[in-house]
């Protein structure tokens, strides 16, 4: 029983890390391209600042 819980927890953690790895690194060309395609109204303040810092200048 304990092994099943450990296996489920391990699988959940692996899934979370796997999904997090799919997003491009902030400031990369892929990230800038994704942000250009994302509606400006959906940007967070941090995303807007990062875009200005990495993609505009």
Phi and psi restraints in degrees (value plus and minus 20) as a CYANA .aco file:
   2 UNK   PHI     -84.1   -44.1
   2 UNK   PSI     -56.6   -16.6
   3 UNK   PHI     -84.4   -44.4
   3 UNK   PSI     -57.4   -17.4
   4 UNK   PHI     -84.0   -44.0
   4 UNK   PSI     -61.5   -21.5
   5 UNK   PHI     -85.8   -45.8
   5 UNK   PSI     -61.0   -21.0
   6 UNK   PHI     -85.0   -45.0
   6 UNK   PSI     -61.5   -21.5
   7 UNK   PHI     -83.9   -43.9
   7 UNK   PSI     -61.9   -21.9
   8 UNK   PHI     -85.0   -45.0
   8 UNK   PSI     -62.8   -22.8
   9 UNK   PHI     -84.2   -44.2
   9 UNK   PSI     -62.1   -22.1
  10 UNK   PHI     -83.5   -43.5
  10 UNK   PSI     -62.3   -22.3
  11 UNK   PHI     -84.1   -44.1
  11 UNK   PSI     -60.7   -20.7
  12 UNK   PHI     -84.7   -44.7
  12 UNK   PSI     -62.8   -22.8
  13 UNK   PHI     -84.7   -44.7
  13 UNK   PSI     -62.4   -22.4
  14 UNK   PHI     -82.3   -42.3
  14 UNK   PSI     -59.9   -19.9
  15 UNK   PHI     -84.0   -44.0
  15 UNK   PSI     -64.0   -24.0
  16 UNK   PHI     -81.4   -41.4
  16 UNK   PSI     -67.1   -27.1
  17 UNK   PHI     -85.9   -45.9
  17 UNK   PSI     -54.9   -14.9
  18 UNK   PHI     -85.7   -45.7
  18 UNK   PSI     -60.5   -20.5
  19 UNK   PHI     -91.6   -51.6
  19 UNK   PSI     -56.1   -16.1
  20 UNK   PHI     -86.2   -46.2
  20 UNK   PSI     -50.1   -10.1
  21 UNK   PHI     -93.8   -53.8
  21 UNK   PSI     -32.8     7.2
  22 UNK   PHI     -96.8   -56.8
  22 UNK   PSI     -43.9    -3.9
  23 UNK   PHI     -98.4   -58.4
  23 UNK   PSI     115.2   155.2
  24 UNK   PHI     -88.1   -48.1
  24 UNK   PSI     135.5   175.5
  25 UNK   PHI     -87.9   -47.9
  25 UNK   PSI     118.3   158.3
  26 UNK   PHI     -78.7   -38.7
  26 UNK   PSI     110.0   150.0
  27 UNK   PHI      75.3   115.3
  27 UNK   PSI     -31.5     8.5
  28 UNK   PHI     -95.3   -55.3
  28 UNK   PSI     144.3   184.3
  29 UNK   PHI     -79.3   -39.3
  29 UNK   PSI     -59.9   -19.9
  30 UNK   PHI     -84.5   -44.5
  30 UNK   PSI     -60.0   -20.0
  31 UNK   PHI     -86.1   -46.1
  31 UNK   PSI     -64.5   -24.5
  32 UNK   PHI     -80.5   -40.5
  32 UNK   PSI     -61.8   -21.8
  33 UNK   PHI     -83.3   -43.3
  33 UNK   PSI     -64.3   -24.3
  34 UNK   PHI     -81.2   -41.2
  34 UNK   PSI     -60.4   -20.4
  35 UNK   PHI     -88.3   -48.3
  35 UNK   PSI     -55.3   -15.3
  36 UNK   PHI     -84.9   -44.9
  36 UNK   PSI     -51.2   -11.2
  37 UNK   PHI    -103.8   -63.8
  37 UNK   PSI     -41.0    -1.0
  38 UNK   PHI     -98.5   -58.5
  38 UNK   PSI     115.5   155.5
  39 UNK   PHI     -77.3   -37.3
  39 UNK   PSI     114.8   154.8
  40 UNK   PHI     -79.0   -39.0
  40 UNK   PSI     -50.0   -10.0
  41 UNK   PHI     -88.4   -48.4
  41 UNK   PSI     -37.6     2.4
  42 UNK   PHI    -113.7   -73.7
  42 UNK   PSI     -22.6    17.4
  43 UNK   PHI     -94.7   -54.7
  43 UNK   PSI     123.1   163.1
  44 UNK   PHI    -105.8   -65.8
  44 UNK   PSI     147.8   187.8
  45 UNK   PHI     -81.8   -41.8
  45 UNK   PSI     -59.1   -19.1
  46 UNK   PHI     -85.9   -45.9
  46 UNK   PSI     -61.1   -21.1
  47 UNK   PHI     -83.1   -43.1
  47 UNK   PSI     -62.1   -22.1
  48 UNK   PHI     -83.3   -43.3
  48 UNK   PSI     -62.8   -22.8
  49 UNK   PHI     -85.2   -45.2
  49 UNK   PSI     -63.4   -23.4
  50 UNK   PHI     -84.8   -44.8
  50 UNK   PSI     -58.6   -18.6
  51 UNK   PHI     -82.6   -42.6
  51 UNK   PSI     -66.3   -26.3
  52 UNK   PHI     -82.5   -42.5
  52 UNK   PSI     -59.2   -19.2
  53 UNK   PHI     -91.1   -51.1
  53 UNK   PSI     -63.2   -23.2
  54 UNK   PHI    -120.1   -80.1
  54 UNK   PSI     -47.7    -7.7
  55 UNK   PHI    -128.7   -88.7
  55 UNK   PSI     -42.1    -2.1
  56 UNK   PHI    -116.5   -76.5
  56 UNK   PSI     -69.3   -29.3
